[in-house]
Amino acid sequence: MRVLSFILGWLLLLPAVGYSGQVGEVPAAESLPPIPFSLDELHARIDRTHPLLKGAGAEKTIARGKMLKALGAFEPTLVNDTELERFISSADPSKGTQTVGYNDTLVEALHPSGFKGSAGFRQAIGDARIPDLSFGNGNQQVILGGYLPLLRGLMINPERAELQRSELANPLADIKIAQTRQGLFLAAAHQFWEWVSAAKLLDIQKRAVAVAEARYKQVEERAKAGVIAPIDVTEAGQEVHRRREVAIAARRLLEQEQFKLSMFLWDNGSPTIPPIDRVPEFPPAGRLPTPEDIMAHKLAAMEERPEVKELDVEAKINNIDLALAKNNLLPSLDLEAAPARSPEKFVLGLGYRFGVELRIPLMQRRGRGEVLQAQGQAERLVMAQQYRENQVLVDVDNAFSAIERARERIEEAVQALRLVEIVEEGERYRFSVGASSVLFVNLRERNTIDSENQVIRAKAEYYKALAQYQWAIGAWAKGPNEIMRASYR
């Protein structure tokens, strides 16, 4: 029985031992390669963190401030006015020196139409007669007043014009934000592809250095064996140092492009260096826009480009100035009704005063000068509008031309690379059989390196041309609402 129990116990332990051994044999999970950095990610980072775009968002705050400032001209004002006078009545000197006056408490407000009104009550001080709208014990009075321009200033006045201008400050702020976003996105796209191409050029130079070093060792061994002349060893060593020097220059170029690109990548208020291990490959080329697409893009660009929208807002502001200037050419005819403000008149019983005032400028130099300025500004804006619209069309055509030429350049560069690689391979074969020298092999490899560099540069120019086209059609003018928010203490 003891032997049977011992055998059963070992049989029960065997699965656990085998399982633990299997667990120990599972290899550790390999780390995943980093996700390539994309242009869309760069633009998203700019929207979220770039200080210039956040600063442009402050334009919305400025626009709200202009609106509040303009509305301040129409807000009601509480007035408390106390007037006292000492006098001796010439009609009854026996009363001696008298001290009389009043205390007014009223609210004044200006309407955008130009009408200015006031309402409140008056408390008499001393012995006074109240002829109009008295109440209480005869020493209190309801006071009402109004000022109405009948010609100049009616519905068109400086205060209302300023309010209308402030209403255009908000769309003008949106336009400035769109301009900033467009400019940042275009500059970031250009710098992004410069960074990618610099990284690719450095990879080419590194591979060239590795090939030269391997050939140097091979040539050195063949020279020791007496197969080739020792001068070839010197030639191979010189080529190694030359390619290392070029690789160092390529590394410096990459570092320079990294620093430039960091100005578009902000984190916690400071620029950050883009990760070199996330350099993406050049994506495959897409289809070119058709003539119908280009025409639609041009029509949309003439409406969406911030430069065109800005001129529209400037034209509206100038129309406000022109209407105000023309209104200033009218005579001034004003009606006014207000309580008497002078205590001596008030004591004599003159409760209200009414008046009509007419002013006619004889030469109208100021008014005519303002009209001429506004009309000249309108003519300038018409010419600027025509220029901007044509500039949009030229920008779109220019960007599309750059895309076409860049694609043609890529095709030619790829064909040249294919042929130069064939020549290089042939030269290497000739060298292996002793029919060529290290010098000619180096020259063939240099040609291949130059052709690879041309392909990289052509691809970078192609994607920069695509970014230029996006900017030309105003594709980046509209952004998320987050960029318009800014908090201030």
C-alpha positions as a Python dict, from the first residue, in 0.01 Angstrom:
ca = {
    (1, 'M'): (0, 0, 0),
    (2, 'R'): (284, 238, 78),
    (3, 'V'): (438, 171, -262),
    (4, 'L'): (102, 227, -433),
    (5, 'S'): (49, 560, -250),
    (6, 'F'): (400, 673, -345),
    (7, 'I'): (338, 595, -714),
    (8, 'L'): (-1, 775, -716),
    (9, 'G'): (153, 1082, -556),
    (10, 'W'): (419, 1108, -825),
    (11, 'L'): (158, 1065, -1097),
    (12, 'L'): (-39, 1357, -954),
    (13, 'L'): (272, 1580, -943),
    (14, 'L'): (377, 1513, -1302),
    (15, 'P'): (117, 1746, -1471),
    (16, 'A'): (212, 2032, -1241),
    (17, 'V'): (581, 1985, -1311),
    (18, 'G'): (519, 1971, -1683),
    (19, 'Y'): (299, 2283, -1673),
    (20, 'S'): (558, 2480, -1478),
    (21, 'G'): (821, 2378, -1728),
    (22, 'Q'): (602, 2491, -2015),
    (23, 'V'): (545, 2828, -1851),
    (24, 'G'): (915, 2880, -1810),
    (25, 'E'): (973, 2806, -2177),
    (26, 'V'): (732, 3080, -2305),
    (27, 'P'): (947, 3356, -2458),
    (28, 'A'): (906, 3712, -2341),
    (29, 'A'): (684, 3930, -2557),
    (30, 'E'): (885, 4138, -2798),
    (31, 'S'): (837, 4515, -2787),
    (32, 'L'): (628, 4654, -3067),
    (33, 'P'): (791, 4894, -3312),
    (34, 'P'): (706, 5260, -3257),
    (35, 'I'): (414, 5406, -3450),
    (36, 'P'): (540, 5628, -3735),
    (37, 'F'): (498, 5998, -3679),
    (38, 'S'): (248, 6144, -3926),
    (39, 'L'): (170, 6489, -4059),
    (40, 'D'): (-185, 6464, -3923),
    (41, 'E'): (-47, 6403, -3575),
    (42, 'L'): (180, 6704, -3613),
    (43, 'H'): (-111, 6926, -3713),
    (44, 'A'): (-318, 6795, -3423),
    (45, 'R'): (-36, 6882, -3184),
    (46, 'I'): (-23, 7233, -3330),
    (47, 'D'): (-397, 7276, -3274),
    (48, 'R'): (-365, 7173, -2912),
    (49, 'T'): (-39, 7322, -2792),
    (50, 'H'): (120, 7575, -3026),
    (51, 'P'): (157, 7913, -2849),
    (52, 'L'): (104, 8122, -3162),
    (53, 'L'): (-232, 7956, -3222),
    (54, 'K'): (-327, 7999, -2859),
    (55, 'G'): (-222, 8362, -2883),
    (56, 'A'): (-437, 8403, -3191),
    (57, 'G'): (-727, 8272, -2983),
    (58, 'A'): (-689, 8584, -2769),
    (59, 'E'): (-833, 8776, -3065),
    (60, 'K'): (-1172, 8643, -2954),
    (61, 'T'): (-1120, 8801, -2614),
    (62, 'I'): (-1021, 9129, -2777),
    (63, 'A'): (-1334, 9115, -2994),
    (64, 'R'): (-1553, 9066, -2687),
    (65, 'G'): (-1378, 9359, -2524),
    (66, 'K'): (-1453, 9581, -2823),
    (67, 'M'): (-1817, 9480, -2812),
    (68, 'L'): (-1846, 9560, -2441),
    (69, 'K'): (-1668, 9891, -2494),
    (70, 'A'): (-1912, 9988, -2770),
    (71, 'L'): (-2213, 9882, -2564),
    (72, 'G'): (-2088, 10103, -2282),
    (73, 'A'): (-2206, 10410, -2473),
    (74, 'F'): (-2567, 10291, -2440),
    (75, 'E'): (-2571, 10170, -2082),
    (76, 'P'): (-2791, 10363, -1836),
    (77, 'T'): (-2622, 10601, -1597),
    (78, 'L'): (-2747, 10686, -1250),
    (79, 'V'): (-2706, 11058, -1174),
    (80, 'N'): (-2744, 11229, -838),
    (81, 'D'): (-2707, 11607, -861),
    (82, 'T'): (-2744, 11860, -580),
    (83, 'E'): (-2751, 12235, -651),
    (84, 'L'): (-2771, 12514, -391),
    (85, 'E'): (-2771, 12893, -436),
    (86, 'R'): (-2784, 13187, -195),
    (87, 'F'): (-2942, 13509, -320),
    (88, 'I'): (-3153, 13813, -225),
    (89, 'S'): (-3474, 13845, -423),
    (90, 'S'): (-3499, 14179, -602),
    (91, 'A'): (-3881, 14152, -600),
    (92, 'D'): (-3903, 14118, -221),
    (93, 'P'): (-3580, 14226, -48),
    (94, 'S'): (-3752, 14201, 286),
    (95, 'K'): (-3709, 13826, 281),
    (96, 'G'): (-3337, 13874, 308),
    (97, 'T'): (-3085, 13612, 202),
    (98, 'Q'): (-3238, 13287, 82),
    (99, 'T'): (-3082, 12944, 34),
    (100, 'V'): (-3270, 12727, -210),
    (101, 'G'): (-3190, 12445, -450),
    (102, 'Y'): (-3274, 12088, -534),
    (103, 'N'): (-3151, 11731, -535),
    (104, 'D'): (-3204, 11535, -858),
    (105, 'T'): (-3192, 11157, -881),
    (106, 'L'): (-3237, 11033, -1236),
    (107, 'V'): (-3129, 10772, -1488),
    (108, 'E'): (-2988, 10873, -1827),
    (109, 'A'): (-2948, 10647, -2130),
    (110, 'L'): (-2860, 10678, -2499),
    (111, 'H'): (-3043, 10474, -2761),
    (112, 'P'): (-2863, 10357, -3078),
    (113, 'S'): (-3111, 10562, -3283),
    (114, 'G'): (-2959, 10878, -3137),
    (115, 'F'): (-3235, 10957, -2886),
    (116, 'K'): (-3108, 11036, -2538),
    (117, 'G'): (-3357, 11033, -2253),
    (118, 'S'): (-3363, 11074, -1876),
    (119, 'A'): (-3619, 11006, -1602),
    (120, 'G'): (-3619, 11055, -1225),
    (121, 'F'): (-3745, 11282, -949),
    (122, 'R'): (-3645, 11610, -789),
    (123, 'Q'): (-3652, 11702, -423),
    (124, 'A'): (-3677, 12076, -360),
    (125, 'I'): (-3455, 12235, -95),
    (126, 'G'): (-3596, 12551, 62),
    (127, 'D'): (-3898, 12750, -56),
    (128, 'A'): (-3954, 12674, -422),
    (129, 'R'): (-4243, 12670, -667),
    (130, 'I'): (-4291, 12364, -888),
    (131, 'P'): (-4510, 12438, -1191),
    (132, 'D'): (-4497, 12097, -1368),
    (133, 'L'): (-4540, 11735, -1259),
    (134, 'S'): (-4520, 11802, -887),
    (135, 'F'): (-4620, 11544, -628),
    (136, 'G'): (-4597, 11493, -254),
    (137, 'N'): (-4631, 11818, -61),
    (138, 'G'): (-4550, 12031, -362),
    (139, 'N'): (-4177, 12016, -304),
    (140, 'Q'): (-4111, 11709, -522),
    (141, 'Q'): (-4123, 11680, -899),
    (142, 'V'): (-4109, 11410, -1167),
    (143, 'I'): (-3837, 11507, -1412),
    (144, 'L'): (-3831, 11378, -1768),
    (145, 'G'): (-3594, 11482, -2041),
    (146, 'G'): (-3509, 11395, -2397),
    (147, 'Y'): (-3277, 11486, -2683),
    (148, 'L'): (-3363, 11386, -3041),
    (149, 'P'): (-3155, 11463, -3352),
    (150, 'L'): (-3383, 11502, -3653),
    (151, 'L'): (-3123, 11510, -3931),
    (152, 'R'): (-2757, 11454, -3843),
    (153, 'G'): (-2724, 11171, -3595),
    (154, 'L'): (-3066, 11012, -3642),
    (155, 'M'): (-3012, 10632, -3684),
    (156, 'I'): (-2655, 10704, -3796),
    (157, 'N'): (-2424, 10839, -3530),
    (158, 'P'): (-2068, 10776, -3403),
    (159, 'E'): (-2180, 10560, -3112),
    (160, 'R'): (-2392, 10332, -3328),
    (161, 'A'): (-2119, 10315, -3593),
    (162, 'E'): (-1873, 10201, -3326),
    (163, 'L'): (-2120, 9935, -3215),
    (164, 'Q'): (-2153, 9810, -3573),
    (165, 'R'): (-1775, 9796, -3609),
    (166, 'S'): (-1745, 9600, -3286),
    (167, 'E'): (-1995, 9345, -3419),
    (168, 'L'): (-1749, 9278, -3703),
    (169, 'A'): (-1460, 9228, -3461),
    (170, 'N'): (-1566, 8869, -3387),
    (171, 'P'): (-1561, 8747, -3751),
    (172, 'L'): (-1237, 8941, -3802),
    (173, 'A'): (-1087, 8753, -3506),
    (174, 'D'): (-1192, 8423, -3665),
    (175, 'I'): (-1020, 8529, -3986),
    (176, 'K'): (-696, 8610, -3803),
    (177, 'I'): (-706, 8272, -3629),
    (178, 'A'): (-762, 8101, -3965),
    (179, 'Q'): (-468, 8291, -4116),
    (180, 'T'): (-243, 8186, -3830),
    (181, 'R'): (-356, 7825, -3856),
    (182, 'Q'): (-305, 7815, -4232),
    (183, 'G'): (44, 7959, -4203),
    (184, 'L'): (146, 7727, -3920),
    (185, 'F'): (13, 7417, -4094),
    (186, 'L'): (192, 7501, -4419),
    (187, 'A'): (522, 7578, -4248),
    (188, 'A'): (490, 7264, -4034),
    (189, 'A'): (421, 7047, -4339),
    (190, 'H'): (725, 7182, -4523),
    (191, 'Q'): (945, 7132, -4219),
    (192, 'F'): (803, 6783, -4156),
    (193, 'W'): (903, 6660, -4503),
    (194, 'E'): (1242, 6829, -4472),
    (195, 'W'): (1291, 6631, -4151),
    (196, 'V'): (1180, 6304, -4313),
    (197, 'S'): (1404, 6357, -4615),
    (198, 'A'): (1702, 6446, -4392),
    (199, 'A'): (1655, 6120, -4200),
    (200, 'K'): (1639, 5923, -4528),
    (201, 'L'): (1951, 6095, -4660),
    (202, 'L'): (2137, 6005, -4341),
    (203, 'D'): (2033, 5640, -4380),
    (204, 'I'): (2174, 5640, -4733),
    (205, 'Q'): (2504, 5782, -4612),
    (206, 'K'): (2525, 5529, -4330),
    (207, 'R'): (2477, 5244, -4575),
    (208, 'A'): (2739, 5396, -4803),
    (209, 'V'): (2988, 5415, -4515),
    (210, 'A'): (2921, 5051, -4424),
    (211, 'V'): (2982, 4944, -4786),
    (212, 'A'): (3305, 5145, -4806),
    (213, 'E'): (3435, 4997, -4478),
    (214, 'A'): (3356, 4643, -4590),
    (215, 'R'): (3532, 4704, -4923),
    (216, 'Y'): (3833, 4849, -4746),
    (217, 'K'): (3876, 4526, -4549),
    (218, 'Q'): (3829, 4320, -4864),
    (219, 'V'): (4079, 4525, -5064),
    (220, 'E'): (4328, 4514, -4778),
    (221, 'E'): (4314, 4134, -4769),
    (222, 'R'): (4350, 4108, -5147),
    (223, 'A'): (4648, 4345, -5139),
    (224, 'K'): (4816, 4132, -4874),
    (225, 'A'): (4759, 3833, -5098),
    (226, 'G'): (4923, 4021, -5385),
    (227, 'V'): (4615, 4017, -5604),
    (228, 'I'): (4586, 4396, -5636),
    (229, 'A'): (4818, 4691, -5597),
    (230, 'P'): (4864, 4856, -5252),
    (231, 'I'): (4750, 5191, -5402),
    (232, 'D'): (4399, 5046, -5416),
    (233, 'V'): (4407, 5009, -5039),
    (234, 'T'): (4483, 5379, -5008),
    (235, 'E'): (4203, 5457, -5251),
    (236, 'A'): (3957, 5247, -5048),
    (237, 'G'): (4066, 5411, -4721),
    (238, 'Q'): (4027, 5758, -4869),
    (239, 'E'): (3675, 5670, -4978),
    (240, 'V'): (3587, 5554, -4625),
    (241, 'H'): (3693, 5889, -4475),
    (242, 'R'): (3518, 6082, -4749),
    (243, 'R'): (3190, 5903, -4690),
    (244, 'R'): (3221, 5942, -4315),
    (245, 'E'): (3262, 6317, -4365),
    (246, 'V'): (2951, 6327, -4583),
    (247, 'A'): (2761, 6120, -4323),
    (248, 'I'): (2859, 6367, -4051),
    (249, 'A'): (2724, 6652, -4263),
    (250, 'A'): (2403, 6453, -4318),
    (251, 'R'): (2370, 6397, -3944),
    (252, 'R'): (2414, 6770, -3883),
    (253, 'L'): (2143, 6839, -4141),
    (254, 'L'): (1907, 6599, -3963),
    (255, 'E'): (1976, 6761, -3627),
    (256, 'Q'): (1910, 7102, -3778),
    (257, 'E'): (1577, 6988, -3923),
    (258, 'Q'): (1488, 6830, -3589),
    (259, 'F'): (1540, 7159, -3408),
    (260, 'K'): (1334, 7344, -3666),
    (261, 'L'): (1052, 7090, -3641),
    (262, 'S'): (1058, 7112, -3261),
    (263, 'M'): (921, 7467, -3289),
    (264, 'F'): (594, 7309, -3403),
    (265, 'L'): (591, 7043, -3127),
    (266, 'W'): (520, 7199, -2789),
    (267, 'D'): (477, 7025, -2456),
    (268, 'N'): (424, 7211, -2128),
    (269, 'G'): (520, 7540, -2289),
    (270, 'S'): (849, 7420, -2440),
    (271, 'P'): (943, 7283, -2784),
    (272, 'T'): (1021, 6910, -2799),
    (273, 'I'): (1254, 6722, -3032),
    (274, 'P'): (1065, 6480, -3262),
    (275, 'P'): (1152, 6113, -3200),
    (276, 'I'): (1399, 5992, -3460),
    (277, 'D'): (1276, 5633, -3429),
    (278, 'R'): (932, 5744, -3552),
    (279, 'V'): (1044, 5880, -3888),
    (280, 'P'): (779, 5758, -4136),
    (281, 'E'): (820, 5626, -4486),
    (282, 'F'): (702, 5831, -4782),
    (283, 'P'): (339, 5731, -4843),
    (284, 'P'): (235, 5617, -5189),
    (285, 'A'): (134, 5895, -5425),
    (286, 'G'): (-240, 5944, -5467),
    (287, 'R'): (-436, 6047, -5772),
    (288, 'L'): (-406, 6398, -5905),
    (289, 'P'): (-705, 6635, -5886),
    (290, 'T'): (-913, 6638, -6202),
    (291, 'P'): (-993, 6965, -6384),
    (292, 'E'): (-1342, 6950, -6229),
    (293, 'D'): (-1189, 6913, -5884),
    (294, 'I'): (-956, 7205, -5943),
    (295, 'M'): (-1242, 7428, -6057),
    (296, 'A'): (-1447, 7337, -5749),
    (297, 'H'): (-1146, 7397, -5526),
    (298, 'K'): (-1090, 7741, -5680),
    (299, 'L'): (-1451, 7844, -5620),
    (300, 'A'): (-1432, 7723, -5261),
    (301, 'A'): (-1095, 7891, -5207),
    (302, 'M'): (-1230, 8230, -5316),
    (303, 'E'): (-1478, 8198, -5029),
    (304, 'E'): (-1274, 8014, -4766),
    (305, 'R'): (-932, 8177, -4791),
    (306, 'P'): (-886, 8412, -4492),
    (307, 'E'): (-730, 8681, -4711),
    (308, 'V'): (-1051, 8714, -4914),
    (309, 'K'): (-1274, 8706, -4607),
    (310, 'E'): (-1066, 8977, -4444),
    (311, 'L'): (-1130, 9212, -4735),
    (312, 'D'): (-1505, 9146, -4706),
    (313, 'V'): (-1500, 9254, -4342),
    (314, 'E'): (-1288, 9559, -4423),
    (315, 'A'): (-1539, 9655, -4692),
    (316, 'K'): (-1826, 9632, -4440),
    (317, 'I'): (-1636, 9850, -4195),
    (318, 'N'): (-1567, 10103, -4468),
    (319, 'N'): (-1937, 10109, -4562),
    (320, 'I'): (-2015, 10202, -4202),
    (321, 'D'): (-1759, 10485, -4217),
    (322, 'L'): (-1896, 10605, -4551),
    (323, 'A'): (-2255, 10615, -4421),
    (324, 'L'): (-2141, 10809, -4115),
    (325, 'A'): (-1942, 11054, -4330),
    (326, 'K'): (-2243, 11119, -4555),
    (327, 'N'): (-2464, 11170, -4251),
    (328, 'N'): (-2220, 11431, -4122),
    (329, 'L'): (-2291, 11638, -4435),
    (330, 'L'): (-2650, 11697, -4316),
    (331, 'P'): (-2745, 12006, -4113),
    (332, 'S'): (-2781, 11957, -3741),
    (333, 'L'): (-3145, 11993, -3633),
    (334, 'D'): (-3202, 11885, -3272),
    (335, 'L'): (-3501, 11884, -3040),
    (336, 'E'): (-3447, 11904, -2666),
    (337, 'A'): (-3678, 11895, -2365),
    (338, 'A'): (-3531, 11890, -2015),
    (339, 'P'): (-3596, 12021, -1666),
    (340, 'A'): (-3441, 12351, -1572),
    (341, 'R'): (-3098, 12290, -1425),
    (342, 'S'): (-3027, 12640, -1291),
    (343, 'P'): (-3151, 12687, -932),
    (344, 'E'): (-3250, 13050, -978),
    (345, 'K'): (-3473, 12959, -1269),
    (346, 'F'): (-3613, 12671, -1074),
    (347, 'V'): (-3702, 12897, -782),
    (348, 'L'): (-3880, 13137, -1015),
    (349, 'G'): (-4102, 12854, -1128),
    (350, 'L'): (-3940, 12763, -1461),
    (351, 'G'): (-3971, 12385, -1430),
    (352, 'Y'): (-3896, 12277, -1791),
    (353, 'R'): (-3719, 12415, -2090),
    (354, 'F'): (-3778, 12323, -2457),
    (355, 'G'): (-3561, 12407, -2752),
    (356, 'V'): (-3497, 12353, -3123),
    (357, 'E'): (-3143, 12408, -3253),
    (358, 'L'): (-3038, 12429, -3620),
    (359, 'R'): (-2673, 12428, -3728),
    (360, 'I'): (-2572, 12449, -4095),
    (361, 'P'): (-2199, 12421, -4178),
    (362, 'L'): (-2122, 12666, -4454),
    (363, 'M'): (-1825, 12496, -4623),
    (364, 'Q'): (-1857, 12130, -4516),
    (365, 'R'): (-1485, 12073, -4551),
    (366, 'R'): (-1469, 11816, -4274),
    (367, 'G'): (-1772, 11623, -4397),
    (368, 'R'): (-1660, 11624, -4761),
    (369, 'G'): (-1311, 11516, -4657),
    (370, 'E'): (-1448, 11220, -4461),
    (371, 'V'): (-1663, 11116, -4757),
    (372, 'L'): (-1367, 11136, -4996),
    (373, 'Q'): (-1155, 10923, -4762),
    (374, 'A'): (-1423, 10657, -4733),
    (375, 'Q'): (-1484, 10654, -5109),
    (376, 'G'): (-1112, 10625, -5180),
    (377, 'Q'): (-1088, 10339, -4932),
    (378, 'A'): (-1381, 10167, -5107),
    (379, 'E'): (-1206, 10193, -5444),
    (380, 'R'): (-889, 10053, -5293),
    (381, 'L'): (-1079, 9759, -5144),
    (382, 'V'): (-1242, 9683, -5481),
    (383, 'M'): (-900, 9666, -5646),
    (384, 'A'): (-763, 9461, -5357),
    (385, 'Q'): (-1056, 9222, -5384),
    (386, 'Q'): (-987, 9162, -5752),
    (387, 'Y'): (-619, 9110, -5676),
    (388, 'R'): (-688, 8863, -5394),
    (389, 'E'): (-931, 8658, -5600),
    (390, 'N'): (-684, 8632, -5886),
    (391, 'Q'): (-407, 8554, -5641),
    (392, 'V'): (-612, 8263, -5508),
    (393, 'L'): (-653, 8126, -5861),
    (394, 'V'): (-282, 8164, -5931),
    (395, 'D'): (-192, 7998, -5599),
    (396, 'V'): (-406, 7695, -5680),
    (397, 'D'): (-264, 7666, -6034),
    (398, 'N'): (89, 7711, -5905),
    (399, 'A'): (46, 7442, -5638),
    (400, 'F'): (-105, 7199, -5889),
    (401, 'S'): (180, 7266, -6130),
    (402, 'A'): (427, 7189, -5850),
    (403, 'I'): (249, 6859, -5784),
    (404, 'E'): (263, 6758, -6151),
    (405, 'R'): (628, 6851, -6194),
    (406, 'A'): (723, 6676, -5871),
    (407, 'R'): (556, 6354, -5985),
    (408, 'E'): (736, 6371, -6316),
    (409, 'R'): (1059, 6435, -6132),
    (410, 'I'): (1002, 6130, -5913),
    (411, 'E'): (944, 5910, -6217),
    (412, 'E'): (1261, 6029, -6386),
    (413, 'A'): (1466, 6003, -6067),
    (414, 'V'): (1346, 5646, -6008),
    (415, 'Q'): (1434, 5547, -6364),
    (416, 'A'): (1777, 5705, -6331),
    (417, 'L'): (1832, 5519, -6004),
    (418, 'R'): (1735, 5189, -6162),
    (419, 'L'): (1983, 5236, -6445),
    (420, 'V'): (2266, 5359, -6226),
    (421, 'E'): (2221, 5057, -5998),
    (422, 'I'): (2263, 4829, -6302),
    (423, 'V'): (2583, 5012, -6395),
    (424, 'E'): (2708, 4989, -6037),
    (425, 'E'): (2640, 4616, -6022),
    (426, 'G'): (2823, 4567, -6351),
    (427, 'E'): (3122, 4763, -6228),
    (428, 'R'): (3136, 4555, -5912),
    (429, 'Y'): (3140, 4239, -6121),
    (430, 'R'): (3421, 4375, -6332),
    (431, 'F'): (3613, 4457, -6014),
    (432, 'S'): (3558, 4106, -5878),
    (433, 'V'): (3714, 3955, -6192),
    (434, 'G'): (3999, 4207, -6192),
    (435, 'A'): (3882, 4409, -6493),
    (436, 'S'): (3824, 4732, -6295),
    (437, 'S'): (3969, 4925, -6005),
    (438, 'V'): (3848, 5061, -5672),
    (439, 'L'): (3830, 5411, -5819),
    (440, 'F'): (3570, 5318, -6077),
    (441, 'V'): (3366, 5120, -5825),
    (442, 'N'): (3366, 5420, -5591),
    (443, 'L'): (3256, 5649, -5874),
    (444, 'R'): (2970, 5415, -5965),
    (445, 'E'): (2858, 5398, -5602),
    (446, 'R'): (2874, 5776, -5570),
    (447, 'N'): (2646, 5805, -5872),
    (448, 'T'): (2405, 5562, -5708),
    (449, 'I'): (2412, 5760, -5384),
    (450, 'D'): (2343, 6083, -5574),
    (451, 'S'): (2052, 5918, -5756),
    (452, 'E'): (1905, 5792, -5429),
    (453, 'N'): (1936, 6140, -5286),
    (454, 'Q'): (1755, 6282, -5587),
    (455, 'V'): (1469, 6037, -5539),
    (456, 'I'): (1439, 6137, -5173),
    (457, 'R'): (1441, 6508, -5256),
    (458, 'A'): (1188, 6462, -5536),
    (459, 'K'): (950, 6280, -5302),
    (460, 'A'): (989, 6550, -5038),
    (461, 'E'): (912, 6818, -5298),
    (462, 'Y'): (605, 6624, -5405),
    (463, 'Y'): (457, 6613, -5055),
    (464, 'K'): (549, 6975, -4992),
    (465, 'A'): (362, 7060, -5312),
    (466, 'L'): (60, 6869, -5179),
    (467, 'A'): (76, 7078, -4861),
    (468, 'Q'): (100, 7393, -5071),
    (469, 'Y'): (-212, 7287, -5258),
    (470, 'Q'): (-401, 7232, -4932),
    (471, 'W'): (-301, 7581, -4820),
    (472, 'A'): (-395, 7735, -5157),
    (473, 'I'): (-750, 7598, -5147),
    (474, 'G'): (-797, 7705, -4783),
    (475, 'A'): (-836, 7350, -4653),
    (476, 'W'): (-675, 7440, -4319),
    (477, 'A'): (-871, 7761, -4262),
    (478, 'K'): (-1131, 7586, -4047),
    (479, 'G'): (-1010, 7428, -3726),
    (480, 'P'): (-1146, 7280, -3404),
    (481, 'N'): (-1308, 7510, -3154),
    (482, 'E'): (-1043, 7431, -2893),
    (483, 'I'): (-792, 7664, -3057),
    (484, 'M'): (-1025, 7960, -3001),
    (485, 'R'): (-1037, 7912, -2626),
    (486, 'A'): (-793, 8100, -2409),
    (487, 'S'): (-799, 8148, -2034),
    (488, 'Y'): (-652, 8453, -1868),
    (489, 'R'): (-605, 8569, -1511),
}
